[in-house]
Amino acid sequence: MVYNLYSIPFNRRFFLKCGVNDGESLPSATQVWKGANFMEREVYDLFGIRFDGHPNLERILTPDGWLGHPLRKDFPTMSDQFPNVEA
């Protein structure tokens, strides 16, 4: 996980890199930076990384009930292998 933060008043950049193993979670940045809300939801939806303390961690781009996370390397790429929405 990589955070790339920028302070307009101080003209400073801050890069934060965190390693995350499968099944682990990270603390949410929404307490410090309110704009992280939708970005963390997108990361959860597409990669499956969970954020502890997030106020509304749910899917934002894929439909409810979608199986898997489309940008993970273990997601099937063949069209006949795509998991559909849960019935």
N, C-alpha and C positions, 0 to 999 in steps of 0.2 A: 504494500500500500504506500503510495507516495502522495504527500500533501505539498502543494506548491502555493504558499501564501504570500501576499503582497500588501504592504502598508503604504497607502497613498500619502498620508501626511509625512511619513518619515522616509519615503522612497527606498524602502528596504524589502528584500525578498528573503523568505525563510522556506527551506526545503526540509521536509521530515520524511524519512523512509522507515517503514516498519515491516519486518518480516512476519508473515502470517501463515501458519501451517493449516492444512485442511482440518476443518472442524473447530478451529480456534476463533476467537472474536477479538475485536479491538474496542477500546473506549470511544464513545461518540464525541465528536468535536462540537456538537450543537450547543452545548452549554457555554462555550467560549465564542463560537462563531455561528450565528443563526443561519447563515447561508449554506452551511454544510448539510442542512436537512435534506434537500433534494439530491445533492451529490451522493450522500451516503445511501439514500434509497436506491439510486441508480446503480451504485456499486453492488449493493445487496442483490438487486434484481438480476443483473447481468453476470456477476461473478460469484455470488453466494457468500460474500464476507459479511458476517454479522457484526453489529455495533452495539455494545452494551450501553444502556442508558438513552438510546435513541427514542424520541417521543412517539414516532409513528413509522416503525420499520415495516413496510409492506411493499409489494411490487408496484412499480411506477410505469414501466414500459410494456411488459408482457401481460397477457390476460390473467385474471385470477384463476388459480388452479393449474397454471402452467407447470409442467414437470421439468426440472433441471434449470440450469443457468447458461444461456446461450454463448457467452464469451469464454467459458472455461474450456480448457484443452480436452477434457474428457466428454464434452458434449458431442453427440453423433452428428456427422456432417452429411451423411447420405440421406436423401429425401425420404426413403422408405424406413429409415431408422428414427426419424424425428418423433419425439414423444408429443402426443397431442394433449390438449387440456383434459384434466380428469373428468370423467363422466359423472 
